[in-house]
Amino acid sequence: MNQPVEQPFYLKDNFAPVSEEISESHLQVVGNIPPGLNGRLLRNGPNPQTGWSDHWFFGNGMIHGVEFCNGKANGYRNRYVRTTLYDDPGADSGEAMMDLAKSAANTHVIHHAGKILALEEAHLPWEVSPELDTIKAWDFNGKLETPMTAHPKVCPVTGELLFFAYGLFPPYLTYHRANAQGELVQSEQITVPGGTMMHDFNITENYVIWMDLPAVWDIESLAGEGLPIKWDESYGARLGVMPRTGGDSDVTWYNIDPCYVYHPLNAYEDGDNIVLDVCRLANMIADGIDSPAFMTRWVINRSSGTVSETQIDDRNTEFPRVPDTLIGQKHRYGYVAGLAASAPYGERYIKYDFGDFSAKTLELGPGRQGSEAVFVADPSGSSEDDGWLLAYVYDQSTECSEVLILDASTLSEEARVLLPARVPMGFHGSWVPA
């Protein structure tokens, strides 16, 4: 007698996809929405249209958005990113990897140079409208011939968009830089030993810092189910420092202990040193729950050629953020989701003070599950933490979701915007100012 197949975590409970696309203008609010919130909170995540995918990372992208204006929540809507993969749900995963436009577009959503882009790291970005309608794949007017990372960085000083592509085949790493007007002005191939899953990277005021870590693509498993990644510590682990306008010959590499980092919090220059705060995993498990990610500080000493490592917390943390105005600049505070022991959703939000490595914590409470929190600056504020944290939170008791608004300085609740539907646990999002 055949035994029933256990559903993977990413297809059940609040990871399960939702079937409806909704537009709702009448939203119930508990508390008072700060009048300084004027814009849209967007969040992307996998929502497989067939109800099934071979891995959490593979489902079709769906963007959720709530619009705020003058102390009110004007409405909620959710829309699929209708890429060519959405139009061909039976596409072979290997073939889709070879077609730059055939994206799940399910990992992040950003805005730059007047465009809103849905991102997934193996393909081109897809442009969507402010109403979340899909427009087209965006290749920077024909200049982008590689995929685009799901974690580009917008420099708050120059307005440049810095990003990269990794490859399963050579070239394994390509660096790109677009100017503030959205024109691609630089592309450089960077030499690394092989094809790895380089999910994210770091920038400072003058440098790009690569994380070349031993999550290696397993080409022989590419046509199978799940994520074709193997953990191979013989590959080595290192950080590469490169001038932002430089190229391959300008990279200086620094060896570190084997580990994996999905997401850094931020990086900045401190004299001749470079400081990186990251959520560090001992290893990455491609088809299960990864090892815990601990908030960790790396300091690259460029004079001695060494990297020091200090673990700041022993709690499992992910989805780190700083204010967008401090990306690549020195930060004092950082915000993360404290993850549950058995699933990749947040049970709490943590605010770190990197001045003394202390932390404040807000527990969400029984049955409440949080995703990444986005920092929105108070336009009338003067301190780094003057602003709000906005996050999509699911409540098991109502089987619906809400947008939770916290005072970023105290982590106290300001308001909850109750949504008419469930927002599945997803990945990353952005605040798009009005």
Residue, then its C-alpha position, 0 to 999 in steps of 0.5 A: m500500500n502506497q504511503p501518502v507523500e509528506q507535503p514539504f513545508y513550503l506548500k502548507d500552512n502559511f507557506a501554501p500559495v493563495s489562488e486569488e488576486i485581490s484589490e481591496s480599498h477598505l482596510q480596517v486599521v487597529g491603532n493610528i497610522p503615522p501621517g509620515l507614511n506616504g508610499r507603498l509597501l511591496r513584498n515579493g515571494p513564491n506562489p506556485q500557480t499550479g499549487w506545486s513546485d520542486h523547491w521553495f525558491f521555484g514558485n511563481g512570483m507574486i507581489h503584495g502591496v499596501e498603499f499609505c497616504n496621510g495617515k490612511a491605508n488606501g488599499y491592498r492588492n496582490r498580483y502575479v508577475r506574469t513572466t514567460l515562465y508564468d505563461d508556460p507552467g509546464a516548462d522544464s526547469g533546465e530549459a528555463m535556466m537557459d532562457l534569461a526571460k523565463s524568470a520566476a521573478n519571485t525573490h525581491v522587488i525594488h525601485h530605481a530610476g523610475k522603474i519597479l523591478a521584480l527580481e530572481e537571481a537566475h534571470l532578467p528582472w521584470e518591470v511592473s507598474p505601480e498597480l503591480d501589473t506586469i510590463k516586460a522583462w528589462d535588459f537595460n535597453g539591450k545592454l544586460e546580457t546576464p541574469m541580475t542578482a535578487h539583491p542589487k544595492v542602490c547607493p544612497v550617495t550616487g544613486e547608482l544601482l550596483f549588481f552582479a550575476y553568477g553563472l553555472f558555467p563560465p563566466y561564473l561572476t559578472y559585475h554590473r553598475a548602472n547610473a542614477q538614470g538607470e543606464l548600464v555603464q559598466s560590466e566586468q567579468i570577475t575570476v572565481p574558481g567555479g560556479t557557486m550560489m552567490h546570493d548576495f554581496n556588499i558595498t561600501e562608499n568605495y568598494v564592492i565586497w564579494m562573498d565566494l562561499p562553498a555552496v557549489w552548483d551540482i551540474e549533474s543534478l540540474a535536471g532533477e528535483g530540488l535545488p542542485i547545490k552541494w556543500d563543498e568545503s574543499y572549494g574554500a571561502r573568501l571575501g573579495v574587495m574590489p573598487r566600485t569602478g574597478g575590475d577583475s585585476d583590482v580584486t584583493w581576496y581574503n580567506i575566511d572559515p567555510c560558512y554561508v551567508y544568504h544576507p548581509l546587514n550592511a558594510y562600511e569602511d572604517g579607516d583601512n578596515i572594512v566592517l561587515d555585519v552578516c547573518r552567518l550560517a555554518n553551512m547551507i543545506a539545499d533541500g532542508i532547513d539550513s543551519p542557524a544564521f547568527m548575527t556576526r561581524w567580520v572586520i577585514n584588516r586590509s593592512s594585515g590581510t586578515v579577517s576577524e570574526t565576532q559572533i554577536d548573538d546566539r539567536n537564529t536571525e535572518f532578513p537583515r535591514v538597515p535604512d536605505t539611506l545607510i547602505g554602504q555607510k556606517h550604521r549604528y542600528g540594524y533590524v532582523a527577524g528572529l526565526a523559529a527553530s523549525a521553519p524560516y519565519g519570524e517569531r520576533y523582531i530584533k533591533y541591534d545597537f552595534g555601538d555596544f552590541s545590545a539588542k531590543t526584542l519584540e515577540l510577535g506572540p503565539g500563532r503570529q508569524g512575521s516576514e522581513a521588516v522594512f525600515v521607513a524613515d520619518p521625514s521629520g526625524s533627525s536620528e538614525d532610528d527615527g522611523w518605522l518598521l513595516a512587515y507583513v505578519y500572519d495570524q493563525s487565529t484569523e488565518c489572515s495577514e496584516v501589515l504591522i507598523l512598529d516605532a523603529s526606535t522602541l519596537s513598540e506597536e503603532a498600528r496594524v492594517l488588517l488585510p482581506a487575505r492571507v499573505p504567504m511567507g515570502f522573501h523580500g520587499s521595499w518601500v516605494p515612496a509616493 
